[in-house]
Amino acid sequence: MSRRSGAVGVRKTLISLRDAAELAGGVHPRTVRRWVEDGLLDGFQVGPRLIKVDRDQVLALVRPLNQSGVA
């Protein structure tokens, strides 16, 4: 899990792994946790066990395919 600091003045909209899973098209929350562990998403620890991710990063990671099957 990484903890990168963003640019000064930039606010992130942090969402739960469950909400991120729904936003990503209904994947399992464990898949989102795996994306954090693999470095595809930044994870932010906001409690002893609670991890949240940036909503914009989830949207950037999950892109629709065009008709030829290419993102």
C-alpha positions as YAML, in Angstrom:
chain: A
units: angstrom
residues:
- id: 1
  name: MET
  ca: [0.00, 0.00, 0.00]
- id: 2
  name: SER
  ca: [1.47, 3.32, -0.98]
- id: 3
  name: ARG
  ca: [0.99, 6.71, 0.59]
- id: 4
  name: ARG
  ca: [1.77, 9.33, -2.00]
- id: 5
  name: SER
  ca: [1.15, 12.94, -1.20]
- id: 6
  name: GLY
  ca: [-0.58, 14.91, -3.94]
- id: 7
  name: ALA
  ca: [0.03, 18.46, -5.00]
- id: 8
  name: VAL
  ca: [-0.70, 21.17, -2.46]
- id: 9
  name: GLY
  ca: [-4.31, 22.31, -2.63]
- id: 10
  name: VAL
  ca: [-5.55, 19.26, -4.53]
- id: 11
  name: ARG
  ca: [-8.36, 17.45, -2.70]
- id: 12
  name: LYS
  ca: [-8.94, 13.79, -3.23]
- id: 13
  name: THR
  ca: [-12.32, 12.17, -2.94]
- id: 14
  name: LEU
  ca: [-11.59, 9.03, -0.97]
- id: 15
  name: ILE
  ca: [-14.05, 6.17, -1.20]
- id: 16
  name: SER
  ca: [-14.28, 2.76, 0.45]
- id: 17
  name: LEU
  ca: [-13.07, -0.39, -1.26]
- id: 18
  name: ARG
  ca: [-16.69, -1.53, -1.53]
- id: 19
  name: ASP
  ca: [-17.74, 1.72, -3.25]
- id: 20
  name: ALA
  ca: [-14.69, 1.52, -5.53]
- id: 21
  name: ALA
  ca: [-15.64, -2.04, -6.47]
- id: 22
  name: GLU
  ca: [-19.13, -0.91, -7.47]
- id: 23
  name: LEU
  ca: [-17.73, 2.04, -9.41]
- id: 24
  name: ALA
  ca: [-15.36, -0.30, -11.24]
- id: 25
  name: GLY
  ca: [-18.26, -2.21, -12.70]
- id: 26
  name: GLY
  ca: [-19.14, -4.56, -9.89]
- id: 27
  name: VAL
  ca: [-15.82, -6.25, -9.19]
- id: 28
  name: HIS
  ca: [-15.27, -7.75, -5.75]
- id: 29
  name: PRO
  ca: [-13.81, -5.45, -3.05]
- id: 30
  name: ARG
  ca: [-10.91, -7.93, -2.72]
- id: 31
  name: THR
  ca: [-10.06, -7.13, -6.35]
- id: 32
  name: VAL
  ca: [-9.75, -3.44, -5.43]
- id: 33
  name: ARG
  ca: [-7.57, -4.39, -2.44]
- id: 34
  name: ARG
  ca: [-5.39, -6.40, -4.85]
- id: 35
  name: TRP
  ca: [-5.11, -3.37, -7.14]
- id: 36
  name: VAL
  ca: [-3.82, -1.37, -4.16]
- id: 37
  name: GLU
  ca: [-1.35, -4.13, -3.22]
- id: 38
  name: ASP
  ca: [-0.16, -4.35, -6.85]
- id: 39
  name: GLY
  ca: [0.36, -0.57, -7.03]
- id: 40
  name: LEU
  ca: [-2.39, 0.11, -9.59]
- id: 41
  name: LEU
  ca: [-4.21, 2.34, -7.07]
- id: 42
  name: ASP
  ca: [-2.92, 4.39, -4.15]
- id: 43
  name: GLY
  ca: [-4.36, 3.21, -0.84]
- id: 44
  name: PHE
  ca: [-4.90, 5.58, 2.07]
- id: 45
  name: GLN
  ca: [-5.15, 4.16, 5.57]
- id: 46
  name: VAL
  ca: [-7.74, 6.20, 7.45]
- id: 47
  name: GLY
  ca: [-8.11, 3.98, 10.51]
- id: 48
  name: PRO
  ca: [-6.50, 0.95, 12.10]
- id: 49
  name: ARG
  ca: [-7.95, -1.33, 9.38]
- id: 50
  name: LEU
  ca: [-9.84, 1.00, 7.04]
- id: 51
  name: ILE
  ca: [-8.35, 1.64, 3.60]
- id: 52
  name: LYS
  ca: [-9.80, 4.05, 1.07]
- id: 53
  name: VAL
  ca: [-8.86, 4.88, -2.51]
- id: 54
  name: ASP
  ca: [-9.13, 7.98, -4.68]
- id: 55
  name: ARG
  ca: [-12.32, 7.95, -6.75]
- id: 56
  name: ASP
  ca: [-10.61, 9.61, -9.73]
- id: 57
  name: GLN
  ca: [-7.91, 6.92, -9.79]
- id: 58
  name: VAL
  ca: [-10.57, 4.21, -9.91]
- id: 59
  name: LEU
  ca: [-12.29, 5.95, -12.82]
- id: 60
  name: ALA
  ca: [-8.96, 6.34, -14.65]
- id: 61
  name: LEU
  ca: [-8.11, 2.68, -14.12]
- id: 62
  name: VAL
  ca: [-11.44, 1.39, -15.42]
- id: 63
  name: ARG
  ca: [-11.89, 2.52, -19.01]
- id: 64
  name: PRO
  ca: [-14.51, 1.21, -21.43]
- id: 65
  name: LEU
  ca: [-13.39, -0.77, -24.45]
- id: 66
  name: ASN
  ca: [-14.17, 0.57, -27.89]
- id: 67
  name: GLN
  ca: [-15.84, -1.63, -30.50]
- id: 68
  name: SER
  ca: [-12.54, -3.21, -31.55]
- id: 69
  name: GLY
  ca: [-11.89, -4.30, -27.95]
- id: 70
  name: VAL
  ca: [-9.09, -1.81, -27.29]
- id: 71
  name: ALA
  ca: [-9.18, 0.62, -24.36]
...
